[in-house]
Amino acid sequence: MQISTTRSESPVDDARLAEILADPGFGTHFTDHMLTVEWTPDRGWHDARITPYGPLSLDPATAVLHYAQETFEGLKAYRHDDGSIWTFRPEQNASRMMRSSRRLAFPELPVEDFVACVDALVEVDQRWVPDSSGEKSLYLRPFMYASEKFLGVRPSQHVTFMVIASPAGAYFKGGIKPVTLWLSEQFTRAGRGGMGAAKTGGNYAASLAAQREAIEQGCDQVVFLDDQEFRYIEELGGMNLFFVHADGRIVTPATGTILEGITRASIIELAGSLGHTVEERKFSIDEWREGVASGAITEIFACGTAAVVTPVGSLKSPHGDVAAPAGTDLTMRIREELVGLQFGHREDTHGWMHRVV
Ligand SMILES: *Cc1c(COP(=O)(O)O)cnc(C)c1O
């Protein structure tokens, strides 16, 4: 894929950039450039370009605004102590976007093109990759949307793929503290045969009312149950779950209607190499309640690119609360392993890191 570059004539100046990178927050500052690729049935993927970051001009009839044909990805670029810049398993994001694309009736962007696009933007905006202090990174957001001007329900005949980037600070300000959860017994995020496994904005739209309920209940995040029996644990709005048992077993809900997290898949491998058996299966809310009460469950954690790994505390529900599990040792161990790998402080024995600069 040929990518042309038009450099910004008004990049953020060094002093302002230093100020932003000192405390980037999350998702509020964007780099000097963005990447765009177009697709049409006759030309395929074409016109890949990096241009100065700026607003899009969309016709009000642009299909994505009406029918939500959209997919996205999320990954990070990490600066190592020698100044080099790396991403974590980007080909996994690429192949997941291909799976999401199939579900959303989009054309598929080949893995090597996806990775080349992400690399190209990171290279052009490399001064935006913060140093590793406080686990800072550059968050990368590839996304694809139905850009045809057309009101009608069929796959868009014009598709746009873009990558934008935003510096990200530590997810946990002032130390890691367990997230508290609200069990939604009214809303689900996905159903059998639906889009639960696709990374598409619609799943987040479906989670917002439940997330608002969680906040009203004084909790940080919502836990979703399956749509058939309202009994089996699915995931949080944007993080997968793991249940650590006193005998060393770890259980995580099986895939199907949940999003196949790359952090989740990596933890399954890591936990295996640390000598743990990981069971991917149905896990019910009763098993959660009874496991914590009896002490059979010693730790619960959630994972995703943004937070990496976060301990789960208490669970609140209309049918009774569940206390926080006793420990966080393995949770913190796994977190350290992953973060150590990503920032180049651990040997990359799995070959998961991809050098960009
Ligand atoms: C992206 C996402 C995750 C986490 O996936 P990672 O690849 O680990 O970042 C989990 N759940 C949902 C709904 C997501 O969209």
PDBQT file of the ligand as one rigid body, heavy atoms in Angstrom, charges set to zero:
ROOT
HETATM    1  C1  LIG A 401     -11.940  -3.592  22.921  1.00  0.00    +0.000 C 
HETATM    2  C2  LIG A 401     -12.844  -4.285  23.879  1.00  0.00    +0.000 A 
HETATM    3  C3  LIG A 401     -12.357  -5.128  24.906  1.00  0.00    +0.000 A 
HETATM    4  C4  LIG A 401     -10.894  -5.305  25.208  1.00  0.00    +0.000 C 
HETATM    5  O1  LIG A 401     -10.150  -5.776  24.128  1.00  0.00    +0.000 OA
HETATM    6  P1  LIG A 401      -8.564  -5.561  24.092  1.00  0.00    +0.000 P 
HETATM    7  O2  LIG A 401      -8.170  -6.088  22.760  1.00  0.00    +0.000 OA
HETATM    8  O3  LIG A 401      -8.011  -6.353  25.196  1.00  0.00    +0.000 OA
HETATM    9  O4  LIG A 401      -8.321  -4.107  24.257  1.00  0.00    +0.000 OA
HETATM   10  C5  LIG A 401     -13.285  -5.790  25.687  1.00  0.00    +0.000 A 
HETATM   11  N1  LIG A 401     -14.609  -5.614  25.521  1.00  0.00    +0.000 NA
HETATM   12  C6  LIG A 401     -15.097  -4.807  24.569  1.00  0.00    +0.000 A 
HETATM   13  C7  LIG A 401     -16.576  -4.667  24.416  1.00  0.00    +0.000 C 
HETATM   14  C8  LIG A 401     -14.247  -4.118  23.709  1.00  0.00    +0.000 A 
HETATM   15  O5  LIG A 401     -14.748  -3.309  22.768  1.00  0.00    +0.000 OA
ENDROOT
TORSDOF 0
